[in-house]
Amino acid sequence: MTRRGLDNEDFVVQIADALCTHGLRLPALIGLEAGRPLSLIGGQVLWLFQPLLGLVVSRELVGHAARLLEEPEALDELVDQLEARES
């Protein structure tokens, strides 16, 4: 597996942990499934606004989120992680 793949796996687990910790598992699942057709566009929008968002959060975080939205396999993994963590 490539280094980029490992980064995505780690990032997916961290995102799933954070969503579950804050009680956002179900809203995230609904949003991910409903927004799946637009995820590529969402990733491109994050790349476009990365310099501006970099003032609030790290640019690395924005880059990881953009790559996550652009890769259908990564989105599937995030959904699987969230579904596995039923409250």
PDB file of N, CA, C and O in Angstrom:
ATOM      1  N   MET A   1       0.844  -1.177   0.000  1.00  0.00           N
ATOM      2  CA  MET A   1       0.000   0.000   0.000  1.00  0.00           C
ATOM      3  C   MET A   1       0.889   1.239   0.000  1.00  0.00           C
ATOM      4  O   MET A   1       1.951   1.251   0.622  1.00  0.00           O
ATOM      5  N   THR A   2       0.452   2.269  -0.694  1.00  0.00           N
ATOM      6  CA  THR A   2       1.252   3.476  -0.787  1.00  0.00           C
ATOM      7  C   THR A   2       1.183   4.282   0.495  1.00  0.00           C
ATOM      8  O   THR A   2       0.302   4.079   1.331  1.00  0.00           O
ATOM      9  N   ARG A   3       2.112   5.185   0.633  1.00  0.00           N
ATOM     10  CA  ARG A   3       2.125   6.051   1.814  1.00  0.00           C
ATOM     11  C   ARG A   3       0.858   6.898   1.859  1.00  0.00           C
ATOM     12  O   ARG A   3       0.305   7.147   2.931  1.00  0.00           O
ATOM     13  N   ARG A   4       0.399   7.342   0.679  1.00  0.00           N
ATOM     14  CA  ARG A   4      -0.825   8.135   0.619  1.00  0.00           C
ATOM     15  C   ARG A   4      -2.005   7.321   1.138  1.00  0.00           C
ATOM     16  O   ARG A   4      -2.862   7.854   1.843  1.00  0.00           O
ATOM     17  N   GLY A   5      -2.056   6.040   0.797  1.00  0.00           N
ATOM     18  CA  GLY A   5      -3.121   5.172   1.281  1.00  0.00           C
ATOM     19  C   GLY A   5      -3.094   5.038   2.787  1.00  0.00           C
ATOM     20  O   GLY A   5      -4.141   5.055   3.434  1.00  0.00           O
ATOM     21  N   LEU A   6      -1.897   4.905   3.354  1.00  0.00           N
ATOM     22  CA  LEU A   6      -1.786   4.818   4.808  1.00  0.00           C
ATOM     23  C   LEU A   6      -2.255   6.104   5.457  1.00  0.00           C
ATOM     24  O   LEU A   6      -2.933   6.071   6.484  1.00  0.00           O
ATOM     25  N   ASP A   7      -1.901   7.242   4.869  1.00  0.00           N
ATOM     26  CA  ASP A   7      -2.347   8.517   5.409  1.00  0.00           C
ATOM     27  C   ASP A   7      -3.869   8.593   5.408  1.00  0.00           C
ATOM     28  O   ASP A   7      -4.478   9.046   6.378  1.00  0.00           O
ATOM     29  N   ASN A   8      -4.478   8.146   4.312  1.00  0.00           N
ATOM     30  CA  ASN A   8      -5.933   8.179   4.224  1.00  0.00           C
ATOM     31  C   ASN A   8      -6.574   7.274   5.262  1.00  0.00           C
ATOM     32  O   ASN A   8      -7.565   7.650   5.886  1.00  0.00           O
ATOM     33  N   GLU A   9      -6.014   6.082   5.451  1.00  0.00           N
ATOM     34  CA  GLU A   9      -6.567   5.158   6.452  1.00  0.00           C
ATOM     35  C   GLU A   9      -6.522   5.775   7.840  1.00  0.00           C
ATOM     36  O   GLU A   9      -7.507   5.734   8.577  1.00  0.00           O
ATOM     37  N   ASP A  10      -5.383   6.344   8.193  1.00  0.00           N
ATOM     38  CA  ASP A  10      -5.240   6.990   9.500  1.00  0.00           C
ATOM     39  C   ASP A  10      -6.211   8.159   9.637  1.00  0.00           C
ATOM     40  O   ASP A  10      -6.840   8.336  10.681  1.00  0.00           O
ATOM     41  N   PHE A  11      -6.327   8.949   8.583  1.00  0.00           N
ATOM     42  CA  PHE A  11      -7.206  10.111   8.612  1.00  0.00           C
ATOM     43  C   PHE A  11      -8.666   9.685   8.746  1.00  0.00           C
ATOM     44  O   PHE A  11      -9.433  10.308   9.480  1.00  0.00           O
ATOM     45  N   VAL A  12      -9.045   8.632   8.042  1.00  0.00           N
ATOM     46  CA  VAL A  12     -10.422   8.127   8.113  1.00  0.00           C
ATOM     47  C   VAL A  12     -10.746   7.681   9.532  1.00  0.00           C
ATOM     48  O   VAL A  12     -11.826   7.976  10.044  1.00  0.00           O
ATOM     49  N   VAL A  13      -9.828   6.980  10.163  1.00  0.00           N
ATOM     50  CA  VAL A  13     -10.044   6.519  11.539  1.00  0.00           C
ATOM     51  C   VAL A  13     -10.154   7.714  12.483  1.00  0.00           C
ATOM     52  O   VAL A  13     -11.008   7.723  13.369  1.00  0.00           O
ATOM     53  N   GLN A  14      -9.308   8.711  12.306  1.00  0.00           N
ATOM     54  CA  GLN A  14      -9.356   9.893  13.162  1.00  0.00           C
ATOM     55  C   GLN A  14     -10.671  10.649  12.988  1.00  0.00           C
ATOM     56  O   GLN A  14     -11.260  11.111  13.966  1.00  0.00           O
ATOM     57  N   ILE A  15     -11.129  10.775  11.743  1.00  0.00           N
ATOM     58  CA  ILE A  15     -12.391  11.468  11.486  1.00  0.00           C
ATOM     59  C   ILE A  15     -13.549  10.691  12.110  1.00  0.00           C
ATOM     60  O   ILE A  15     -14.420  11.280  12.750  1.00  0.00           O
ATOM     61  N   ALA A  16     -13.558   9.373  11.924  1.00  0.00           N
ATOM     62  CA  ALA A  16     -14.627   8.546  12.501  1.00  0.00           C
ATOM     63  C   ALA A  16     -14.632   8.663  14.026  1.00  0.00           C
ATOM     64  O   ALA A  16     -15.693   8.780  14.638  1.00  0.00           O
ATOM     65  N   ASP A  17     -13.449   8.631  14.636  1.00  0.00           N
ATOM     66  CA  ASP A  17     -13.354   8.783  16.093  1.00  0.00           C
ATOM     67  C   ASP A  17     -13.922  10.128  16.546  1.00  0.00           C
ATOM     68  O   ASP A  17     -14.697  10.192  17.501  1.00  0.00           O
ATOM     69  N   ALA A  18     -13.534  11.197  15.858  1.00  0.00           N
ATOM     70  CA  ALA A  18     -13.987  12.536  16.233  1.00  0.00           C
ATOM     71  C   ALA A  18     -15.503  12.674  16.076  1.00  0.00           C
ATOM     72  O   ALA A  18     -16.168  13.243  16.941  1.00  0.00           O
ATOM     73  N   LEU A  19     -16.043  12.161  14.986  1.00  0.00           N
ATOM     74  CA  LEU A  19     -17.489  12.255  14.769  1.00  0.00           C
ATOM     75  C   LEU A  19     -18.260  11.491  15.840  1.00  0.00           C
ATOM     76  O   LEU A  19     -19.272  11.972  16.348  1.00  0.00           O
ATOM     77  N   CYS A  20     -17.776  10.300  16.178  1.00  0.00           N
ATOM     78  CA  CYS A  20     -18.454   9.502  17.199  1.00  0.00           C
ATOM     79  C   CYS A  20     -18.321  10.135  18.577  1.00  0.00           C
ATOM     80  O   CYS A  20     -19.272  10.113  19.359  1.00  0.00           O
ATOM     81  N   THR A  21     -17.176  10.689  18.882  1.00  0.00           N
ATOM     82  CA  THR A  21     -16.949  11.334  20.170  1.00  0.00           C
ATOM     83  C   THR A  21     -17.901  12.498  20.383  1.00  0.00           C
ATOM     84  O   THR A  21     -18.376  12.723  21.497  1.00  0.00           O
ATOM     85  N   HIS A  22     -18.178  13.238  19.320  1.00  0.00           N
ATOM     86  CA  HIS A  22     -19.036  14.417  19.416  1.00  0.00           C
ATOM     87  C   HIS A  22     -20.503  14.120  19.121  1.00  0.00           C
ATOM     88  O   HIS A  22     -21.319  15.036  19.012  1.00  0.00           O
ATOM     89  N   GLY A  23     -20.832  12.837  18.992  1.00  0.00           N
ATOM     90  CA  GLY A  23     -22.224  12.452  18.766  1.00  0.00           C
ATOM     91  C   GLY A  23     -22.754  12.783  17.385  1.00  0.00           C
ATOM     92  O   GLY A  23     -23.956  12.986  17.214  1.00  0.00           O
ATOM     93  N   LEU A  24     -21.881  12.838  16.410  1.00  0.00           N
ATOM     94  CA  LEU A  24     -22.280  13.210  15.048  1.00  0.00           C
ATOM     95  C   LEU A  24     -22.237  12.038  14.077  1.00  0.00           C
ATOM     96  O   LEU A  24     -22.192  12.241  12.864  1.00  0.00           O
ATOM     97  N   ARG A  25     -22.248  10.820  14.595  1.00  0.00           N
ATOM     98  CA  ARG A  25     -22.143   9.651  13.732  1.00  0.00           C
ATOM     99  C   ARG A  25     -23.303   9.578  12.747  1.00  0.00           C
ATOM    100  O   ARG A  25     -23.078   9.454  11.543  1.00  0.00           O
ATOM    101  N   LEU A  26     -24.532   9.653  13.232  1.00  0.00           N
ATOM    102  CA  LEU A  26     -25.698   9.528  12.366  1.00  0.00           C
ATOM    103  C   LEU A  26     -25.834  10.691  11.381  1.00  0.00           C
ATOM    104  O   LEU A  26     -26.073  10.448  10.198  1.00  0.00           O
ATOM    105  N   PRO A  27     -25.690  11.951  11.824  1.00  0.00           N
ATOM    106  CA  PRO A  27     -25.746  13.047  10.849  1.00  0.00           C
ATOM    107  C   PRO A  27     -24.648  12.940   9.781  1.00  0.00           C
ATOM    108  O   PRO A  27     -24.866  13.277   8.617  1.00  0.00           O
ATOM    109  N   ALA A  28     -23.470  12.468  10.193  1.00  0.00           N
ATOM    110  CA  ALA A  28     -22.380  12.306   9.225  1.00  0.00           C
ATOM    111  C   ALA A  28     -22.713  11.224   8.210  1.00  0.00           C
ATOM    112  O   ALA A  28     -22.463  11.394   7.016  1.00  0.00           O
ATOM    113  N   LEU A  29     -23.274  10.117   8.673  1.00  0.00           N
ATOM    114  CA  LEU A  29     -23.671   9.047   7.752  1.00  0.00           C
ATOM    115  C   LEU A  29     -24.707   9.543   6.745  1.00  0.00           C
ATOM    116  O   LEU A  29     -24.603   9.263   5.551  1.00  0.00           O
ATOM    117  N   ILE A  30     -25.690  10.269   7.225  1.00  0.00           N
ATOM    118  CA  ILE A  30     -26.727  10.799   6.340  1.00  0.00           C
ATOM    119  C   ILE A  30     -26.117  11.772   5.329  1.00  0.00           C
ATOM    120  O   ILE A  30     -26.416  11.705   4.137  1.00  0.00           O
ATOM    121  N   GLY A  31     -25.269  12.668   5.809  1.00  0.00           N
ATOM    122  CA  GLY A  31     -24.631  13.638   4.925  1.00  0.00           C
ATOM    123  C   GLY A  31     -23.713  12.995   3.900  1.00  0.00           C
ATOM    124  O   GLY A  31     -23.686  13.406   2.739  1.00  0.00           O
ATOM    125  N   LEU A  32     -22.961  11.988   4.324  1.00  0.00           N
ATOM    126  CA  LEU A  32     -22.059  11.306   3.392  1.00  0.00           C
ATOM    127  C   LEU A  32     -22.834  10.576   2.301  1.00  0.00           C
ATOM    128  O   LEU A  32     -22.472  10.633   1.126  1.00  0.00           O
ATOM    129  N   GLU A  33     -23.894   9.896   2.695  1.00  0.00           N
ATOM    130  CA  GLU A  33     -24.680   9.157   1.703  1.00  0.00           C
ATOM    131  C   GLU A  33     -25.431  10.104   0.777  1.00  0.00           C
ATOM    132  O   GLU A  33     -25.486   9.872  -0.431  1.00  0.00           O
ATOM    133  N   ALA A  34     -26.008  11.167   1.327  1.00  0.00           N
ATOM    134  CA  ALA A  34     -26.774  12.104   0.508  1.00  0.00           C
ATOM    135  C   ALA A  34     -25.868  12.927  -0.405  1.00  0.00           C
ATOM    136  O   ALA A  34     -26.248  13.256  -1.529  1.00  0.00           O
ATOM    137  N   GLY A  35     -24.688  13.253   0.071  1.00  0.00           N
ATOM    138  CA  GLY A  35     -23.787  14.095  -0.699  1.00  0.00           C
ATOM    139  C   GLY A  35     -22.781  13.354  -1.554  1.00  0.00           C
ATOM    140  O   GLY A  35     -21.934  13.976  -2.196  1.00  0.00           O
ATOM    141  N   ARG A  36     -22.862  12.036  -1.570  1.00  0.00           N
ATOM    142  CA  ARG A  36     -21.884  11.239  -2.320  1.00  0.00           C
ATOM    143  C   ARG A  36     -21.735  11.684  -3.783  1.00  0.00           C
ATOM    144  O   ARG A  36     -20.609  11.767  -4.273  1.00  0.00           O
ATOM    145  N   PRO A  37     -22.843  11.974  -4.502  1.00  0.00           N
ATOM    146  CA  PRO A  37     -22.672  12.379  -5.910  1.00  0.00           C
ATOM    147  C   PRO A  37     -21.901  13.689  -6.076  1.00  0.00           C
ATOM    148  O   PRO A  37     -21.329  13.934  -7.139  1.00  0.00           O
ATOM    149  N   LEU A  38     -21.878  14.520  -5.060  1.00  0.00           N
ATOM    150  CA  LEU A  38     -21.195  15.813  -5.145  1.00  0.00           C
ATOM    151  C   LEU A  38     -19.850  15.833  -4.435  1.00  0.00           C
ATOM    152  O   LEU A  38     -19.239  16.893  -4.300  1.00  0.00           O
ATOM    153  N   SER A  39     -19.382  14.682  -3.982  1.00  0.00           N
ATOM    154  CA  SER A  39     -18.160  14.659  -3.178  1.00  0.00           C
ATOM    155  C   SER A  39     -16.936  15.128  -3.960  1.00  0.00           C
ATOM    156  O   SER A  39     -16.069  15.795  -3.395  1.00  0.00           O
ATOM    157  N   LEU A  40     -16.847  14.799  -5.234  1.00  0.00           N
ATOM    158  CA  LEU A  40     -15.697  15.245  -6.035  1.00  0.00           C
ATOM    159  C   LEU A  40     -15.674  16.767  -6.118  1.00  0.00           C
ATOM    160  O   LEU A  40     -14.619  17.389  -5.996  1.00  0.00           O
ATOM    161  N   ILE A  41     -16.838  17.352  -6.326  1.00  0.00           N
ATOM    162  CA  ILE A  41     -16.919  18.817  -6.388  1.00  0.00           C
ATOM    163  C   ILE A  41     -16.556  19.413  -5.030  1.00  0.00           C
ATOM    164  O   ILE A  41     -15.871  20.433  -4.965  1.00  0.00           O
ATOM    165  N   GLY A  42     -17.011  18.784  -3.949  1.00  0.00           N
ATOM    166  CA  GLY A  42     -16.667  19.252  -2.610  1.00  0.00           C
ATOM    167  C   GLY A  42     -15.162  19.238  -2.368  1.00  0.00           C
ATOM    168  O   GLY A  42     -14.613  20.163  -1.770  1.00  0.00           O
ATOM    169  N   GLY A  43     -14.494  18.174  -2.841  1.00  0.00           N
ATOM    170  CA  GLY A  43     -13.042  18.103  -2.711  1.00  0.00           C
ATOM    171  C   GLY A  43     -12.350  19.216  -3.475  1.00  0.00           C
ATOM    172  O   GLY A  43     -11.386  19.805  -2.984  1.00  0.00           O
ATOM    173  N   GLN A  44     -12.841  19.509  -4.682  1.00  0.00           N
ATOM    174  CA  GLN A  44     -12.254  20.584  -5.478  1.00  0.00           C
ATOM    175  C   GLN A  44     -12.479  21.950  -4.823  1.00  0.00           C
ATOM    176  O   GLN A  44     -11.608  22.818  -4.879  1.00  0.00           O
ATOM    177  N   VAL A  45     -13.639  22.136  -4.208  1.00  0.00           N
ATOM    178  CA  VAL A  45     -13.915  23.395  -3.504  1.00  0.00           C
ATOM    179  C   VAL A  45     -12.963  23.558  -2.316  1.00  0.00           C
ATOM    180  O   VAL A  45     -12.483  24.659  -2.045  1.00  0.00           O
ATOM    181  N   LEU A  46     -12.693  22.457  -1.611  1.00  0.00           N
ATOM    182  CA  LEU A  46     -11.732  22.543  -0.503  1.00  0.00           C
ATOM    183  C   LEU A  46     -10.349  22.944  -0.997  1.00  0.00           C
ATOM    184  O   LEU A  46      -9.670  23.748  -0.358  1.00  0.00           O
ATOM    185  N   TRP A  47      -9.922  22.388  -2.137  1.00  0.00           N
ATOM    186  CA  TRP A  47      -8.623  22.780  -2.690  1.00  0.00           C
ATOM    187  C   TRP A  47      -8.627  24.270  -3.046  1.00  0.00           C
ATOM    188  O   TRP A  47      -7.635  24.967  -2.828  1.00  0.00           O
ATOM    189  N   LEU A  48      -9.730  24.747  -3.587  1.00  0.00           N
ATOM    190  CA  LEU A  48      -9.831  26.148  -3.978  1.00  0.00           C
ATOM    191  C   LEU A  48      -9.724  27.075  -2.772  1.00  0.00           C
ATOM    192  O   LEU A  48      -9.059  28.109  -2.836  1.00  0.00           O
ATOM    193  N   PHE A  49     -10.372  26.708  -1.683  1.00  0.00           N
ATOM    194  CA  PHE A  49     -10.394  27.557  -0.493  1.00  0.00           C
ATOM    195  C   PHE A  49      -9.330  27.179   0.537  1.00  0.00           C
ATOM    196  O   PHE A  49      -9.346  27.700   1.653  1.00  0.00           O
ATOM    197  N   GLN A  50      -8.415  26.290   0.185  1.00  0.00           N
ATOM    198  CA  GLN A  50      -7.389  25.863   1.134  1.00  0.00           C
ATOM    199  C   GLN A  50      -6.587  27.040   1.704  1.00  0.00           C
ATOM    200  O   GLN A  50      -6.338  27.060   2.910  1.00  0.00           O
ATOM    201  N   PRO A  51      -6.175  28.014   0.895  1.00  0.00           N
ATOM    202  CA  PRO A  51      -5.428  29.130   1.509  1.00  0.00           C
ATOM    203  C   PRO A  51      -6.245  29.901   2.549  1.00  0.00           C
ATOM    204  O   PRO A  51      -5.717  30.305   3.585  1.00  0.00           O
ATOM    205  N   LEU A  52      -7.512  30.099   2.272  1.00  0.00           N
ATOM    206  CA  LEU A  52      -8.367  30.821   3.222  1.00  0.00           C
ATOM    207  C   LEU A  52      -8.655  29.968   4.452  1.00  0.00           C
ATOM    208  O   LEU A  52      -8.576  30.455   5.580  1.00  0.00           O
ATOM    209  N   LEU A  53      -8.988  28.699   4.239  1.00  0.00           N
ATOM    210  CA  LEU A  53      -9.263  27.807   5.367  1.00  0.00           C
ATOM    211  C   LEU A  53      -8.010  27.574   6.208  1.00  0.00           C
ATOM    212  O   LEU A  53      -8.102  27.271   7.398  1.00  0.00           O
ATOM    213  N   GLY A  54      -6.834  27.719   5.583  1.00  0.00           N
ATOM    214  CA  GLY A  54      -5.576  27.560   6.298  1.00  0.00           C
ATOM    215  C   GLY A  54      -5.385  28.575   7.415  1.00  0.00           C
ATOM    216  O   GLY A  54      -4.538  28.393   8.290  1.00  0.00           O
ATOM    217  N   LEU A  55      -6.172  29.640   7.384  1.00  0.00           N
ATOM    218  CA  LEU A  55      -6.106  30.620   8.469  1.00  0.00           C
ATOM    219  C   LEU A  55      -6.808  30.112   9.727  1.00  0.00           C
ATOM    220  O   LEU A  55      -6.514  30.556  10.837  1.00  0.00           O
ATOM    221  N   VAL A  56      -7.745  29.170   9.538  1.00  0.00           N
ATOM    222  CA  VAL A  56      -8.540  28.668  10.653  1.00  0.00           C
ATOM    223  C   VAL A  56      -8.053  27.292  11.120  1.00  0.00           C
ATOM    224  O   VAL A  56      -7.925  27.048  12.320  1.00  0.00           O
ATOM    225  N   VAL A  57      -7.786  26.403  10.171  1.00  0.00           N
ATOM    226  CA  VAL A  57      -7.285  25.056  10.468  1.00  0.00           C
ATOM    227  C   VAL A  57      -6.027  24.831   9.635  1.00  0.00           C
ATOM    228  O   VAL A  57      -5.726  25.613   8.733  1.00  0.00           O
ATOM    229  N   SER A  58      -5.302  23.774   9.935  1.00  0.00           N
ATOM    230  CA  SER A  58      -4.058  23.540   9.210  1.00  0.00           C
ATOM    231  C   SER A  58      -4.340  23.192   7.749  1.00  0.00           C
ATOM    232  O   SER A  58      -5.341  22.549   7.432  1.00  0.00           O
ATOM    233  N   ARG A  59      -3.458  23.620   6.886  1.00  0.00           N
ATOM    234  CA  ARG A  59      -3.600  23.317   5.459  1.00  0.00           C
ATOM    235  C   ARG A  59      -3.516  21.817   5.215  1.00  0.00           C
ATOM    236  O   ARG A  59      -4.144  21.293   4.294  1.00  0.00           O
ATOM    237  N   GLU A  60      -2.745  21.136   6.037  1.00  0.00           N
ATOM    238  CA  GLU A  60      -2.621  19.687   5.909  1.00  0.00           C
ATOM    239  C   GLU A  60      -3.975  19.010   6.146  1.00  0.00           C
ATOM    240  O   GLU A  60      -4.335  18.073   5.432  1.00  0.00           O
ATOM    241  N   LEU A  61      -4.716  19.477   7.134  1.00  0.00           N
ATOM    242  CA  LEU A  61      -6.042  18.932   7.419  1.00  0.00           C
ATOM    243  C   LEU A  61      -6.992  19.166   6.243  1.00  0.00           C
ATOM    244  O   LEU A  61      -7.754  18.275   5.869  1.00  0.00           O
ATOM    245  N   VAL A  62      -6.943  20.354   5.670  1.00  0.00           N
ATOM    246  CA  VAL A  62      -7.789  20.661   4.521  1.00  0.00           C
ATOM    247  C   VAL A  62      -7.409  19.775   3.339  1.00  0.00           C
ATOM    248  O   VAL A  62      -8.285  19.297   2.618  1.00  0.00           O
ATOM    249  N   GLY A  63      -6.116  19.552   3.136  1.00  0.00           N
ATOM    250  CA  GLY A  63      -5.663  18.683   2.057  1.00  0.00           C
ATOM    251  C   GLY A  63      -6.121  17.249   2.233  1.00  0.00           C
ATOM    252  O   GLY A  63      -6.542  16.603   1.274  1.00  0.00           O
ATOM    253  N   HIS A  64      -6.039  16.750   3.461  1.00  0.00           N
ATOM    254  CA  HIS A  64      -6.515  15.389   3.740  1.00  0.00           C
ATOM    255  C   HIS A  64      -8.016  15.276   3.482  1.00  0.00           C
ATOM    256  O   HIS A  64      -8.480  14.300   2.893  1.00  0.00           O
ATOM    257  N   ALA A  65      -8.765  16.273   3.925  1.00  0.00           N
ATOM    258  CA  ALA A  65     -10.213  16.253   3.722  1.00  0.00           C
ATOM    259  C   ALA A  65     -10.550  16.306   2.237  1.00  0.00           C
ATOM    260  O   ALA A  65     -11.468  15.619   1.790  1.00  0.00           O
ATOM    261  N   ALA A  66      -9.826  17.106   1.473  1.00  0.00           N
ATOM    262  CA  ALA A  66     -10.068  17.201   0.029  1.00  0.00           C
ATOM    263  C   ALA A  66      -9.780  15.864  -0.656  1.00  0.00           C
ATOM    264  O   ALA A  66     -10.559  15.412  -1.494  1.00  0.00           O
ATOM    265  N   ARG A  67      -8.667  15.238  -0.299  1.00  0.00           N
ATOM    266  CA  ARG A  67      -8.340  13.932  -0.891  1.00  0.00           C
ATOM    267  C   ARG A  67      -9.374  12.884  -0.498  1.00  0.00           C
ATOM    268  O   ARG A  67      -9.729  12.026  -1.306  1.00  0.00           O
ATOM    269  N   LEU A  68      -9.851  12.951   0.725  1.00  0.00           N
ATOM    270  CA  LEU A  68     -10.871  12.009   1.186  1.00  0.00           C
ATOM    271  C   LEU A  68     -12.133  12.139   0.331  1.00  0.00           C
ATOM    272  O   LEU A  68     -12.711  11.136  -0.088  1.00  0.00           O
ATOM    273  N   LEU A  69     -12.549  13.363   0.080  1.00  0.00           N
ATOM    274  CA  LEU A  69     -13.753  13.575  -0.723  1.00  0.00           C
ATOM    275  C   LEU A  69     -13.563  13.170  -2.180  1.00  0.00           C
ATOM    276  O   LEU A  69     -14.525  12.787  -2.845  1.00  0.00           O
ATOM    277  N   GLU A  70     -12.345  13.250  -2.677  1.00  0.00           N
ATOM    278  CA  GLU A  70     -12.085  12.930  -4.079  1.00  0.00           C
ATOM    279  C   GLU A  70     -11.956  11.433  -4.337  1.00  0.00           C
ATOM    280  O   GLU A  70     -12.043  11.006  -5.488  1.00  0.00           O
ATOM    281  N   GLU A  71     -11.754  10.636  -3.313  1.00  0.00           N
ATOM    282  CA  GLU A  71     -11.547   9.201  -3.490  1.00  0.00           C
ATOM    283  C   GLU A  71     -12.753   8.413  -2.989  1.00  0.00           C
ATOM    284  O   GLU A  71     -12.996   8.362  -1.783  1.00  0.00           O
ATOM    285  N   PRO A  72     -13.510   7.798  -3.895  1.00  0.00           N
ATOM    286  CA  PRO A  72     -14.702   7.041  -3.488  1.00  0.00           C
ATOM    287  C   PRO A  72     -14.384   5.916  -2.496  1.00  0.00           C
ATOM    288  O   PRO A  72     -15.188   5.630  -1.609  1.00  0.00           O
ATOM    289  N   GLU A  73     -13.222   5.281  -2.639  1.00  0.00           N
ATOM    290  CA  GLU A  73     -12.860   4.195  -1.726  1.00  0.00           C
ATOM    291  C   GLU A  73     -12.676   4.715  -0.304  1.00  0.00           C
ATOM    292  O   GLU A  73     -13.042   4.045   0.662  1.00  0.00           O
ATOM    293  N   ALA A  74     -12.111   5.901  -0.184  1.00  0.00           N
ATOM    294  CA  ALA A  74     -11.903   6.491   1.143  1.00  0.00           C
ATOM    295  C   ALA A  74     -13.248   6.856   1.780  1.00  0.00           C
ATOM    296  O   ALA A  74     -13.435   6.676   2.984  1.00  0.00           O
ATOM    297  N   LEU A  75     -14.177   7.364   0.977  1.00  0.00           N
ATOM    298  CA  LEU A  75     -15.511   7.661   1.503  1.00  0.00           C
ATOM    299  C   LEU A  75     -16.215   6.384   1.953  1.00  0.00           C
ATOM    300  O   LEU A  75     -16.874   6.359   2.992  1.00  0.00           O
ATOM    301  N   ASP A  76     -16.065   5.322   1.154  1.00  0.00           N
ATOM    302  CA  ASP A  76     -16.650   4.031   1.535  1.00  0.00           C
ATOM    303  C   ASP A  76     -16.077   3.552   2.860  1.00  0.00           C
ATOM    304  O   ASP A  76     -16.806   3.034   3.706  1.00  0.00           O
ATOM    305  N   GLU A  77     -14.772   3.725   3.040  1.00  0.00           N
ATOM    306  CA  GLU A  77     -14.117   3.305   4.282  1.00  0.00           C
ATOM    307  C   GLU A  77     -14.625   4.125   5.468  1.00  0.00           C
ATOM    308  O   GLU A  77     -14.835   3.582   6.553  1.00  0.00           O
ATOM    309  N   LEU A  78     -14.822   5.419   5.268  1.00  0.00           N
ATOM    310  CA  LEU A  78     -15.339   6.258   6.351  1.00  0.00           C
ATOM    311  C   LEU A  78     -16.762   5.826   6.726  1.00  0.00           C
ATOM    312  O   LEU A  78     -17.093   5.736   7.908  1.00  0.00           O
ATOM    313  N   VAL A  79     -17.591   5.562   5.730  1.00  0.00           N
ATOM    314  CA  VAL A  79     -18.949   5.095   6.002  1.00  0.00           C
ATOM    315  C   VAL A  79     -18.903   3.758   6.743  1.00  0.00           C
ATOM    316  O   VAL A  79     -19.650   3.551   7.700  1.00  0.00           O
ATOM    317  N   ASP A  80     -18.027   2.852   6.301  1.00  0.00           N
ATOM    318  CA  ASP A  80     -17.894   1.559   6.977  1.00  0.00           C
ATOM    319  C   ASP A  80     -17.455   1.729   8.427  1.00  0.00           C
ATOM    320  O   ASP A  80     -17.977   1.059   9.318  1.00  0.00           O
ATOM    321  N   GLN A  81     -16.496   2.623   8.666  1.00  0.00           N
ATOM    322  CA  GLN A  81     -16.018   2.878  10.019  1.00  0.00           C
ATOM    323  C   GLN A  81     -17.152   3.418  10.899  1.00  0.00           C
ATOM    324  O   GLN A  81     -17.298   3.006  12.049  1.00  0.00           O
ATOM    325  N   LEU A  82     -17.947   4.338  10.355  1.00  0.00           N
ATOM    326  CA  LEU A  82     -19.045   4.910  11.133  1.00  0.00           C
ATOM    327  C   LEU A  82     -20.151   3.910  11.397  1.00  0.00           C
ATOM    328  O   LEU A  82     -20.733   3.890  12.481  1.00  0.00           O
ATOM    329  N   GLU A  83     -20.445   3.073  10.399  1.00  0.00           N
ATOM    330  CA  GLU A  83     -21.479   2.049  10.585  1.00  0.00           C
ATOM    331  C   GLU A  83     -21.059   1.008  11.605  1.00  0.00           C
ATOM    332  O   GLU A  83     -21.901   0.461  12.317  1.00  0.00           O
ATOM    333  N   ALA A  84     -19.762   0.730  11.682  1.00  0.00           N
ATOM    334  CA  ALA A  84     -19.251  -0.266  12.629  1.00  0.00           C
ATOM    335  C   ALA A  84     -19.293   0.225  14.073  1.00  0.00           C
ATOM    336  O   ALA A  84     -19.208  -0.572  15.006  1.00  0.00           O
ATOM    337  N   ARG A  85     -19.423   1.517  14.251  1.00  0.00           N
ATOM    338  CA  ARG A  85     -19.392   2.114  15.589  1.00  0.00           C
ATOM    339  C   ARG A  85     -20.771   2.530  16.059  1.00  0.00           C
ATOM    340  O   ARG A  85     -20.960   3.669  16.486  1.00  0.00           O
ATOM    341  N   GLU A  86     -21.718   1.646  15.990  1.00  0.00           N
ATOM    342  CA  GLU A  86     -23.076   1.978  16.428  1.00  0.00           C
ATOM    343  C   GLU A  86     -23.066   2.352  17.903  1.00  0.00           C
ATOM    344  O   GLU A  86     -22.389   1.724  18.717  1.00  0.00           O
ATOM    345  N   SER A  87     -23.813   3.364  18.218  1.00  0.00           N
ATOM    346  CA  SER A  87     -23.866   3.846  19.618  1.00  0.00           C
ATOM    347  C   SER A  87     -24.797   2.999  20.440  1.00  0.00           C
ATOM    348  O   SER A  87     -24.969   3.250  21.633  1.00  0.00           O
TER     349      SER A  87
END
